[in-house]
Amino acid sequence: MRAFPRTCGCLRSGVLPLLWGSWPGCAWAGEEPGPPVPASFGQRLDQFQARTYHFLQPRVERIDRWFVRKGAEPLPVPPFELRLGLYALPDLDAASRFHLKGLLDLDAKVYLPNVDRRLKLKVTTHDPTLTPGAPPIEARRAGRIGVERNWRDDFHATLGLLTSLRPQLYTHLDWSPTWTAGHWKVYPFERMYWESKDGAGEITSLMGDRWQGFWNLRPAASFKWSEKKRETDWTTQTGGRGWEWEVSLSLGYITELLRESDIGRRISGGDMAKGTSLRFSAFGTPGQENRYLLTCFLKRELRNRWIYCVVMPEIEWNRANRWRREYRLGVGIELLFWHDRLASSPAPRGAP
């Protein structure tokens, strides 16, 4: 019985104060109370998003200030933008064989105004050699690290490194203005690119954008020529001479858009924050159609305008498979580590 009081004394003098001191939200005497502990899993997610931004942004600013001239006033550094998508693509091909592929969609933009007012560091997994409407399953998802130089808002060049097993240099020069014609917005796009392994290529695209309330109609067409495709056509004697084309038409009901300037994301629906769209696409080479693609794109907000879910069922008809149907289902989550995403949600809008 004498051991019991000793145990209680031990609890009072050692264990209980330790447990109390480690309890969330408490503070020792004379100490400042810590930040309030999130009350829910959703609040902890929001805290993670905010901490990620506040951890990375000061480091970006520190690197940018290395380039401030002595005695000069440093320019303010715009907030960086990080977009992360995690996708699974189950695929049932024309021979009823099941495939499963995972995709990582990473796109980071870091502005360095004290190096050059028009210089931007880009880290991305996007393949700039694909036509805008090509299915994501066809993309090379190797990481690309590059520097983008803007001369005007609609004219810029990128030089970088493709981080594969054998790193390659790549560069592309883009022209992407925005024109207005009545109720339509028109987006012409021209890209000339070169990769150290596959050689040169060129992509020309044109997209129209017509809004009626929350309804959106988007016709688009693209033409592409590449050295790699020309060599393949020569070997297989298919007669394409390196040329490919695609046309598409999409109709969507969209209640919120993201800030998105890339025409490939616009054509594929990647600029949608909340909404549903249906797109029909045809792909081919000069003189013939090679495949058709019907895609339904659904995107919904999961958390505070920075976590979104994406569902993308597709049906493909391909000449190589005698036009038999192939089914795919893309499902994923998209995370936006942008500084303003936890602000109060804007009123739904039907146009950019």
C-alpha positions in Angstrom: 0.0 0.0 0.0 3.0 2.3 0.5 3.9 2.0 -3.2 0.6 3.5 -4.2 1.2 7.0 -2.8 4.7 7.0 -4.4 3.1 6.1 -7.8 0.7 9.0 -7.4 3.5 11.3 -6.4 5.4 10.2 -9.5 2.4 10.9 -11.7 1.8 14.3 -10.1 5.5 15.4 -10.3 6.5 13.8 -13.7 4.1 12.1 -16.0 1.0 14.3 -15.7 2.9 17.6 -16.3 4.6 16.0 -19.2 1.3 14.8 -20.7 -0.2 18.2 -20.0 2.7 20.0 -21.6 2.4 17.9 -24.8 -1.4 18.3 -25.0 -2.3 20.3 -28.2 -2.9 23.9 -27.6 -1.5 24.1 -24.1 1.6 26.2 -23.0 4.0 26.1 -20.1 3.9 28.9 -17.5 5.6 32.0 -18.9 5.4 30.7 -22.5 3.4 32.1 -25.4 0.5 29.7 -26.3 1.1 27.8 -29.5 -1.0 28.2 -32.6 -4.5 26.7 -32.3 -4.7 23.1 -33.3 -7.0 22.5 -36.3 -10.2 21.0 -35.1 -10.8 18.8 -38.2 -9.0 16.9 -40.9 -10.1 19.5 -43.5 -8.5 22.3 -41.4 -5.3 20.3 -41.1 -5.3 20.0 -44.9 -5.7 23.8 -45.2 -2.9 24.3 -42.8 -0.7 22.0 -44.9 -1.4 24.0 -48.0 -0.7 27.3 -46.2 2.5 26.0 -44.6 3.8 24.7 -48.0 3.4 28.1 -49.5 4.9 30.0 -46.6 7.8 27.5 -46.5 8.7 27.8 -50.2 7.9 31.5 -51.0 10.6 33.0 -48.7 13.2 30.6 -50.2 12.2 31.8 -53.7 12.6 35.4 -52.6 16.0 34.7 -51.1 17.3 33.1 -54.3 15.9 36.0 -56.3 17.7 38.6 -54.1 21.1 37.1 -54.9 20.7 38.9 -58.2 19.9 42.4 -56.8 22.6 44.9 -57.8 24.4 46.6 -55.0 22.6 49.7 -53.8 19.5 48.9 -55.9 16.0 48.4 -54.4 14.9 44.8 -54.8 11.8 44.2 -56.8 8.9 42.4 -55.1 8.7 38.7 -56.0 5.3 37.5 -57.3 3.9 34.4 -55.5 5.0 31.2 -57.1 2.3 28.8 -58.4 2.4 25.0 -57.9 -0.1 22.7 -59.5 0.0 18.9 -58.7 -2.3 16.3 -60.2 -2.3 12.6 -59.3 -4.2 10.4 -61.8 -5.0 6.8 -62.4 -6.0 5.6 -65.9 -7.6 2.2 -66.2 -7.8 1.2 -69.8 -9.8 -1.6 -71.5 -8.4 -1.9 -75.0 -10.1 -3.2 -78.2 -8.9 -6.8 -77.4 -10.6 -6.6 -73.9 -7.2 -6.5 -72.2 -7.0 -4.4 -69.0 -4.2 -1.9 -68.4 -3.6 0.5 -65.5 -1.4 3.5 -65.7 -0.6 6.2 -63.2 0.2 9.8 -64.1 1.8 12.7 -62.2 0.9 16.1 -63.5 3.3 18.7 -62.0 3.5 22.3 -63.1 5.4 24.9 -61.1 6.0 28.6 -62.1 8.6 30.6 -60.2 9.0 34.3 -61.0 12.5 35.9 -60.6 12.0 39.6 -61.3 15.5 40.7 -60.0 17.2 38.4 -62.5 15.1 39.7 -65.3 11.6 41.2 -65.2 10.5 38.8 -67.9 12.2 35.6 -66.7 10.4 32.7 -65.2 11.6 29.3 -63.9 9.3 26.4 -64.9 9.2 22.8 -63.6 6.7 20.7 -65.4 5.8 17.2 -66.6 3.9 18.5 -69.6 5.1 17.3 -73.0 5.4 20.4 -75.3 5.7 18.2 -78.4 2.1 16.8 -78.2 -0.9 18.4 -80.0 -3.2 20.1 -77.5 -6.0 17.6 -77.7 -4.0 14.4 -77.5 -5.0 12.0 -74.7 -2.9 12.3 -71.5 -2.0 8.6 -71.7 0.2 9.3 -74.7 2.3 12.0 -73.0 5.9 11.5 -71.9 5.8 12.3 -68.2 9.5 12.9 -67.7 10.2 16.1 -65.7 11.3 19.2 -67.5 13.2 22.0 -65.9 13.5 25.2 -67.9 13.7 28.9 -68.0 11.1 30.9 -69.8 11.8 34.4 -71.3 8.9 36.7 -72.2 9.3 39.5 -74.7 5.6 40.3 -74.7 2.6 38.7 -73.0 1.9 36.6 -76.2 5.5 35.8 -77.2 8.0 33.7 -75.2 10.8 31.2 -75.4 11.7 28.3 -73.2 15.1 26.5 -72.8 15.6 23.6 -70.5 16.5 20.0 -69.7 14.4 16.9 -69.9 15.3 14.8 -66.8 15.1 11.3 -68.2 17.7 8.4 -67.9 19.6 10.2 -70.7 18.9 13.9 -70.1 18.1 15.9 -73.2 18.1 19.6 -74.1 14.9 21.1 -75.3 13.6 24.5 -76.4 10.5 25.9 -77.9 9.3 29.3 -79.1 5.6 30.1 -78.6 3.3 32.8 -80.0 -0.2 32.8 -78.4 -2.2 36.0 -78.7 -5.9 36.5 -77.9 -8.3 38.1 -80.4 -11.9 39.2 -79.9 -14.5 38.9 -82.7 -18.0 39.8 -81.5 -19.1 37.3 -78.9 -16.2 35.0 -79.7 -12.7 34.9 -78.3 -10.1 33.4 -80.7 -6.8 31.9 -79.6 -4.3 31.3 -82.3 -1.2 29.4 -81.3 2.2 28.7 -83.0 5.0 26.6 -81.5 8.4 25.7 -83.0 10.3 23.2 -80.9 13.5 21.2 -80.9 14.8 18.3 -78.7 18.3 17.0 -78.8 17.1 13.4 -79.3 14.0 13.7 -81.6 14.9 16.8 -83.6 12.6 19.7 -84.6 8.9 20.1 -85.0 6.1 22.6 -85.3 2.5 22.9 -84.0 -0.2 25.3 -85.2 -3.5 25.5 -83.4 -6.6 27.7 -83.4 -9.3 27.6 -80.8 -12.6 29.6 -80.5 -14.4 30.3 -77.2 -18.1 31.3 -77.1 -19.9 31.8 -73.8 -23.6 32.0 -73.1 -24.1 32.3 -69.4 -22.3 29.3 -67.9 -22.5 27.4 -71.2 -19.3 27.3 -73.2 -18.7 26.1 -76.8 -15.1 25.5 -78.0 -14.1 24.4 -81.5 -10.4 23.8 -82.0 -8.0 22.5 -84.7 -4.3 21.7 -84.7 -1.7 20.7 -87.2 1.7 19.2 -86.4 4.9 18.4 -88.3 7.9 16.7 -86.7 11.2 15.1 -87.8 10.5 12.1 -85.6 7.1 11.4 -87.3 8.6 12.0 -90.8 11.2 9.3 -90.1 8.5 6.9 -88.8 6.3 7.6 -91.9 9.3 6.9 -94.2 10.1 3.6 -92.4 6.5 2.4 -92.4 5.6 3.8 -95.8 2.4 5.3 -94.4 2.7 8.5 -96.5 2.1 11.1 -93.8 5.5 12.8 -94.4 5.6 13.9 -90.8 2.2 15.6 -90.7 -0.6 15.0 -88.2 -3.9 16.9 -87.6 -6.7 17.0 -85.0 -10.0 18.7 -84.7 -12.4 18.9 -81.7 -15.6 20.3 -80.5 -16.5 20.6 -76.8 -19.6 21.8 -75.0 -19.4 22.5 -71.3 -21.4 23.9 -68.4 -18.7 25.6 -66.3 -19.3 27.6 -63.1 -15.7 28.5 -62.3 -12.4 28.8 -64.2 -8.8 28.7 -63.2 -6.2 31.3 -64.4 -4.8 29.3 -67.3 -3.0 30.6 -70.4 -1.8 27.3 -71.9 -3.9 26.5 -74.9 -3.5 22.8 -74.4 -5.2 22.9 -71.0 -7.9 25.1 -72.4 -8.7 22.7 -75.3 -8.6 19.6 -73.0 -10.7 21.4 -70.3 -7.8 21.8 -67.8 -8.7 25.4 -67.2 -12.0 24.3 -65.6 -12.3 24.6 -61.8 -15.9 23.4 -61.5 -18.1 22.1 -64.3 -18.8 19.4 -66.8 -17.9 19.2 -70.5 -18.2 16.8 -73.4 -15.6 16.8 -76.2 -15.5 14.9 -79.5 -12.1 14.8 -81.3 -10.9 13.3 -84.6 -7.2 12.6 -85.3 -5.5 11.8 -88.6 -2.8 12.2 -91.2 -3.2 13.9 -94.6 -6.0 12.3 -96.5 -7.5 10.1 -93.8 -8.9 9.8 -90.3 -7.1 7.5 -87.9 -9.2 7.6 -84.7 -12.1 9.3 -82.9 -12.2 10.1 -79.2 -15.3 11.0 -77.1 -14.4 12.4 -73.7 -16.6 13.5 -70.8 -14.8 15.7 -68.3 -16.2 16.3 -64.8 -14.5 18.4 -62.2 -15.7 19.2 -58.7 -14.2 21.1 -55.7 -13.4 19.0 -52.7 -11.8 21.5 -50.4 -11.7 25.4 -50.2 -10.8 26.0 -53.9 -7.5 24.2 -53.8 -8.4 20.4 -53.8 -10.4 19.2 -56.8 -11.5 15.8 -58.0 -11.5 14.9 -61.7 -13.4 12.1 -63.5 -12.8 11.6 -67.2 -14.4 8.6 -69.0 -13.3 8.2 -72.7 -14.3 6.0 -75.6 -11.8 5.7 -78.5 -12.3 4.2 -82.0 -9.1 3.5 -83.8 -8.4 2.5 -87.4 -5.5 0.2 -86.3 -8.1 -1.8 -84.3 -10.7 -1.9 -87.1 -12.7 0.8 -85.3 -13.5 -1.4 -82.3 -14.2 0.6 -79.1 -11.6 1.1 -76.4 -12.7 2.3 -73.0 -10.7 4.4 -70.6 -11.5 6.1 -67.3 -9.3 8.8 -65.8 -9.8 9.6 -62.1 -7.6 11.9 -60.1 -7.1 14.7 -57.6 -5.7 18.1 -58.4 -4.0 20.3 -55.7 -3.3 24.0 -56.2 -0.7 25.4 -54.0 -1.5 29.0 -54.9 -1.4 31.8 -52.4 -4.9 33.0 -53.0 -6.8 29.7 -53.0 -7.9 29.8 -49.4 -9.5 33.2 -49.9 -13.2 33.6 -49.9 -14.7 31.8 -52.9 -15.5 34.1 -55.8 -19.0 34.3 -57.3 -19.5 31.7 -60.0 -18.6 33.1 -63.5 -19.3 31.9 -66.9 -16.4 33.5 -68.8 -12.7 34.4 -68.2 
